[in-house]
Amino acid sequence: MGEATDKLAAAGNKLAGNVKEAVGKATDNPDLAAEGKAQQLKGTGQDVKGSVKGALGDKI
């Protein structure tokens, strides 16, 4: 259950970050673009966390 939750949160953060970065670039707002990039990185970290949980299963 933890793996799926982490992967779902990761997908949401990656999507929201991608939108923020695109809007930031389109509106010439570097702060928003950077915030979007950071949110995408957060999503990537959550994805890795979910993968580790999936690989270890009940061992953790």
Secondary structure as UniProt FT lines:
FT   HELIX           2..26
FT   TURN            27..28
FT   HELIX           30..56
FT   HELIX           57..59
//
